[in-house]
Amino acid sequence: MISIDEIKETVAAYDSNNIHVGIFGSHSAEEAGIAAKSLGMKTFIVCQKGREKLYTEYNKHLYDEVLLLDKFSELMLPENAENLVENNVILVPNRSFAVYCGYDKIENEFRVPLYGNRCLLRAEERTAPRNQYWLLEQAGIRMPKQFKQAEDIDRLTIVKVQQKYNPLERAFFYPSSYDDYVAQSSSMIEQDVIDEEGLAKAVIEEFALGPRFNANYQAYGMDDLFSRFDFVGLDDRIQTNIGGILNLPAKEQLKISVPVVNEEIGHKGVTMRESKKELLYTAAEKFLDAVQAGYPPKMIGLFALQGAMPYNPETKEPEFVVFDVSPRIPGCPCVGPTSPEMRRLSLKYGREISAPLDLSMLEMQKAIELGRLPDIVT
């Protein structure tokens, strides 16, 4: 395990006049580039051949330096990591970085300072020890009931299975009994969407029957200068192919026999009734306490608690039920232009805040000015 002290020593030796914000050329790279350049910061993007034109041609004005690799995973090679250090790069981790480069190498070999908590990235994996469910449990945040074995299913559930050919995405199905589980899973295996290995590791949980709200936040390493966290807004996901299926009338849906795939393809902004928003702040406080206790030093940077607001028959009130955690940039470009929180945060910080990543870059810029980069990296 790379020690935090080692990373802090590395970043302390950086040339403060030549810091580059590092971005992995995939999930959220445009957002990060825009936010960094809007504050006058230099940028460094890592791209994979065949997937680089969006960044190196159409949006080349957002990136000062480019590292083009045959495969994303090659970033873990010592010479490539050294390239980033020589360019004074602070890398902002996203989901693609974690999946393509691997947690073991990120935690044990990659000696490039990350904005955020590198050990927390692994907690996103549901099969990992002390994973996101463990954190939610430690935090005392309401989660859907989980079923350890399919034979116990006694209500509508959602089964979350890794797609067979796409490590970034999961396939889902919705059984309400064991027989239903067997029929649906067998069909998806036959159609080559999932495999037996993935199914054995799948999570089976009660379906939270309520409108979905993905709550997005920014946590600060320098909470003495900012605050512990800011709530930045809500979004929901547009997914394929379920989005297309749900666009059809019910009688037409019944004619279709295809496996449902919840693969994220877009985002849409949503808002919440103001009287319920305090639930989102309370959940964030509890989650940050759990992270600080279980994954020191703490949460740094953007994160999301993804959930729903089902009606609780006992309290007669909606409640925030969290079924997924993003312990890194959530990847929600709609939140900037659709969230009313941006105006509130602009007033709070005395400058325009137009997107969540503006807050990450604002903290990084302040850390550079004050010589406090070791406070925001691991």
C-alpha positions in Angstrom: 0.0 0.0 0.0 1.4 3.4 -1.0 1.4 5.6 2.1 -0.4 8.9 2.2 2.8 10.5 3.6 4.6 9.4 0.4 2.0 11.0 -1.8 2.0 14.2 0.3 5.8 14.4 -0.1 5.5 14.0 -3.8 2.9 16.8 -4.2 4.8 19.0 -1.8 7.7 18.9 -4.2 5.6 20.0 -7.2 6.2 23.3 -9.0 3.2 25.4 -7.8 3.5 27.6 -10.9 3.0 24.6 -13.2 0.4 22.4 -11.7 -1.7 20.4 -14.2 -5.2 19.0 -13.4 -5.1 15.4 -14.6 -8.1 13.9 -16.3 -8.7 10.4 -17.6 -10.1 10.6 -21.1 -13.5 9.2 -20.5 -16.3 9.6 -17.9 -16.5 13.3 -16.9 -13.3 14.4 -18.8 -15.1 17.3 -20.6 -16.7 18.5 -17.3 -13.3 18.5 -15.6 -11.6 20.2 -18.5 -14.2 23.0 -18.6 -14.1 23.5 -14.8 -10.3 23.6 -14.7 -9.8 25.9 -17.7 -12.6 28.3 -16.4 -10.3 28.9 -13.4 -7.2 29.4 -15.6 -5.7 26.0 -14.6 -3.5 23.9 -16.8 -4.8 20.4 -17.8 -3.4 17.1 -18.7 -5.5 14.3 -20.3 -4.8 10.6 -20.6 -6.5 9.1 -23.7 -6.7 5.7 -25.3 -6.1 5.3 -29.0 -9.4 5.0 -30.9 -11.2 7.0 -28.2 -9.3 10.2 -28.3 -10.9 12.5 -31.0 -13.5 14.0 -28.7 -10.7 15.3 -26.5 -7.7 15.8 -28.9 -9.6 17.2 -31.9 -13.1 18.4 -31.1 -12.3 19.8 -27.6 -8.5 20.2 -27.8 -8.9 23.8 -26.4 -9.7 22.2 -23.0 -6.4 20.3 -22.6 -2.9 21.6 -22.5 -1.1 18.2 -22.5 -2.1 14.8 -23.9 -0.8 11.3 -23.1 -2.0 8.9 -25.7 -1.8 5.2 -24.8 -2.7 2.0 -26.7 -4.8 1.0 -23.6 -5.9 2.9 -20.6 -4.4 0.3 -18.3 -0.9 1.3 -19.6 -1.2 4.4 -17.4 -0.1 2.1 -14.5 3.3 1.5 -16.2 6.1 3.3 -14.2 7.2 5.4 -17.1 3.7 6.8 -17.7 3.1 7.5 -14.0 6.5 9.3 -13.9 5.4 11.4 -16.9 2.5 12.6 -14.8 4.7 13.4 -11.8 7.2 15.3 -14.0 4.3 17.4 -15.3 3.1 18.2 -11.8 -0.2 16.4 -12.4 -2.9 16.0 -9.7 -5.2 13.4 -11.2 -9.0 13.6 -10.6 -10.2 10.0 -10.4 -13.4 8.9 -12.2 -15.1 5.6 -12.6 -13.3 4.7 -15.8 -9.9 5.2 -14.2 -10.8 2.8 -11.4 -12.2 0.1 -13.6 -9.6 0.2 -16.4 -6.5 0.6 -14.2 -7.5 -1.6 -11.3 -7.7 -1.0 -7.5 -4.6 -3.1 -6.6 -2.4 -1.0 -8.9 -4.0 2.3 -7.9 -3.5 1.5 -4.2 -0.1 -0.1 -4.4 1.8 1.1 -7.4 0.5 4.4 -8.8 2.5 7.1 -7.2 0.7 10.0 -8.7 -1.2 12.3 -6.3 -5.0 11.9 -6.6 -7.5 14.6 -5.7 -9.6 12.5 -3.2 -9.2 9.3 -1.2 -7.7 6.6 -3.4 -8.5 3.7 -1.1 -12.2 4.6 -1.1 -12.5 3.9 -4.8 -12.6 0.1 -4.2 -15.6 0.5 -1.9 -17.8 1.1 -4.9 -17.5 -2.6 -5.8 -20.3 -4.6 -4.2 -18.1 -7.7 -3.9 -15.3 -5.9 -2.0 -14.8 -6.1 1.8 -16.0 -3.0 3.6 -17.8 -1.9 0.4 -20.4 0.7 -0.1 -23.1 -1.3 1.7 -20.8 -1.6 4.7 -20.4 2.1 4.7 -24.1 2.8 4.4 -24.7 0.3 7.3 -22.0 2.0 9.4 -23.6 5.3 8.7 -27.1 4.1 9.6 -28.5 5.1 6.3 -31.6 3.3 5.1 -30.9 0.8 2.4 -33.2 -1.7 0.5 -33.5 -5.1 2.2 -31.0 -7.5 0.7 -31.5 -11.2 0.0 -28.5 -13.5 0.5 -30.0 -16.2 -1.7 -32.5 -16.2 -4.5 -34.7 -18.8 -2.7 -35.6 -16.1 -0.1 -37.2 -13.7 -2.6 -40.7 -12.8 -1.4 -41.3 -9.5 -3.0 -40.4 -7.4 -6.0 -36.6 -7.3 -6.2 -33.9 -6.0 -8.4 -30.9 -8.2 -9.3 -27.7 -6.3 -10.1 -25.4 -8.4 -12.3 -22.1 -7.4 -14.0 -22.6 -7.5 -17.8 -20.6 -10.2 -19.4 -18.7 -8.1 -21.9 -18.7 -4.6 -20.3 -16.9 -4.1 -17.0 -18.3 -0.6 -16.6 -22.0 -1.6 -16.7 -24.4 -3.9 -15.0 -27.4 -5.8 -16.3 -30.6 -5.9 -14.2 -33.7 -8.0 -13.9 -36.7 -7.8 -11.6 -37.9 -11.1 -10.1 -40.7 -11.3 -7.5 -40.2 -15.0 -6.6 -37.5 -17.7 -6.9 -39.1 -19.3 -9.9 -39.2 -15.9 -11.6 -35.5 -15.4 -10.7 -34.6 -18.7 -12.4 -36.6 -18.0 -15.5 -35.2 -14.5 -16.0 -31.6 -15.3 -15.2 -31.7 -18.3 -17.5 -33.0 -16.2 -20.3 -30.3 -13.6 -19.8 -27.5 -16.2 -19.8 -28.9 -17.8 -23.0 -28.9 -14.3 -24.6 -25.3 -13.9 -23.6 -25.9 -10.7 -21.5 -24.6 -12.2 -18.3 -22.8 -15.4 -17.3 -22.9 -17.8 -14.3 -19.9 -16.3 -12.7 -21.4 -12.8 -12.7 -24.8 -14.2 -11.5 -23.1 -15.9 -8.5 -21.7 -12.5 -7.4 -24.9 -10.5 -8.1 -26.7 -8.4 -5.5 -30.3 -9.1 -4.9 -32.2 -6.4 -3.1 -35.7 -5.1 -2.5 -36.9 -2.8 -5.3 -37.3 0.7 -3.8 -40.7 1.7 -5.2 -40.4 5.4 -5.4 -39.1 8.3 -7.6 -35.3 8.2 -8.0 -33.1 11.0 -6.8 -29.3 10.9 -7.1 -28.0 13.4 -4.6 -24.7 14.9 -5.6 -22.2 16.5 -3.1 -18.8 18.1 -2.9 -16.7 17.3 0.2 -13.6 19.3 1.1 -10.1 18.4 2.2 -9.7 22.0 3.5 -13.0 22.1 5.4 -11.6 24.9 7.6 -11.7 27.2 4.5 -14.8 26.0 2.8 -17.2 23.8 4.7 -17.5 20.1 5.4 -19.5 19.6 2.2 -21.9 21.3 -0.2 -25.0 19.8 -1.7 -24.9 20.6 -5.4 -28.0 19.1 -6.9 -30.0 16.1 -8.1 -30.1 14.0 -11.2 -31.6 10.8 -12.6 -30.1 8.5 -15.2 -31.3 7.9 -18.7 -30.6 4.2 -19.5 -30.7 1.9 -22.4 -32.5 -0.2 -23.4 -35.0 0.2 -20.6 -35.5 3.9 -21.6 -36.7 2.8 -25.0 -39.0 0.1 -23.6 -40.6 2.5 -21.2 -41.3 4.9 -24.0 -43.8 2.4 -25.5 -47.4 1.9 -24.4 -47.8 -1.0 -22.0 -49.5 -3.3 -24.6 -46.5 -2.8 -26.9 -44.1 -3.6 -24.1 -45.7 -6.9 -23.6 -44.9 -7.9 -27.2 -41.2 -7.5 -26.6 -39.0 -10.3 -25.3 -35.6 -8.8 -24.8 -33.4 -8.7 -21.6 -33.7 -5.3 -19.8 -30.3 -3.5 -19.8 -29.9 -0.5 -17.4 -26.8 0.9 -19.2 -26.3 4.5 -18.5 -26.5 6.6 -21.7 -27.5 10.1 -20.3 -28.7 12.2 -17.4 -31.5 14.5 -16.6 -31.8 17.0 -13.8 -34.5 16.8 -11.2 -35.5 18.8 -8.2 -37.0 17.8 -4.8 -39.7 19.3 -2.7 -37.9 21.7 -0.3 -39.4 20.3 2.9 -37.7 17.0 2.1 -34.2 18.3 1.2 -33.0 18.1 4.7 -33.0 14.3 4.4 -30.3 14.7 1.8 -28.1 16.8 4.1 -28.6 14.4 7.0 -27.6 11.4 4.8 -24.5 13.2 3.7 -23.4 14.0 7.3 -23.8 10.3 8.3 -22.0 9.1 5.2 -19.0 11.4 5.8 -18.8 10.3 9.4 -18.6 6.6 8.3 -16.0 7.4 5.6 -13.8 9.3 8.1 -14.0 6.4 10.5 -13.5 3.6 8.0 -11.4 5.2 5.3 -9.2 7.9 6.8 -8.4 10.6 6.2 -11.9 11.3 4.9 -14.0 11.9 1.8 -12.5 14.5 -0.5 -14.1 15.7 -3.8 -17.4 15.0 -5.5 -19.5 12.0 -4.5 -23.1 10.9 -4.9 -25.7 9.0 -2.9 -28.1 7.4 -5.4 -31.5 6.5 -4.1 -35.2 6.8 -4.2 -38.0 8.3 -2.0 -40.5 5.5 -1.4 -43.5 6.1 0.9 -43.0 4.7 4.4 -46.4 3.2 5.6 -45.3 3.5 9.2 -44.3 7.2 9.3 -46.8 8.1 6.5 -43.9 10.1 4.9 -41.4 9.6 2.1 -37.9 8.5 3.1 -34.6 8.7 1.4 -33.4 5.1 0.6 -29.9 4.8 -0.8 -29.1 1.9 -3.1 -25.9 3.0 -4.7 -22.8 5.1 -3.8 -20.4 6.9 -6.2 -17.3 7.7 -4.1 -15.8 9.8 -6.9 -17.0 12.1 -9.7 -20.5 10.9 -10.2 -20.6 11.9 -13.9 -23.7 14.1 -14.0 -23.2 16.9 -16.5 -26.8 17.9 -16.3 -26.5 19.0 -12.7 -24.7 22.3 -13.6 -27.4 23.8 -15.9 -30.4 22.3 -14.2 -29.7 22.6 -10.5 -30.9 25.7 -8.5 -28.2 25.0 -6.0 -25.6 26.6 -8.4 -27.0 30.1 -7.7 -26.9 29.4 -3.9 -23.3 28.3 -4.1 -22.3 31.3 -6.3 -23.6 33.5 -3.5 -21.8 31.5 -0.8 -18.4 31.7 -2.5 -18.7 35.1 -4.1 -18.0 33.9 -7.6 -19.9 32.1 -10.3 -20.4 28.4 -9.7 -21.9 26.9 -12.8 -21.2 23.2 -12.3 -20.3 20.8 -9.5 -16.7 20.3 -10.6 -16.1 24.1 -10.3 -16.0 23.5 -6.5 -13.3 20.8 -6.8 -11.2 23.1 -9.0 -11.8 26.0 -6.6 -10.5 24.0 -3.7 -7.5 22.8 -5.8 -6.7 26.4 -6.8 -6.9 27.6 -3.2 -4.7 24.8 -2.1 -2.1 25.8 -4.7 -2.2 29.4 -3.6 -1.8 28.5 0.1 0.8 25.8 -0.3 -1.7 23.2 1.0 -1.9 20.6 -1.8 -1.0 17.8 0.7 -4.3 18.5 2.5 -6.4 17.5 -0.6 -4.6 14.5 -2.1 -3.8 10.9 -1.2 
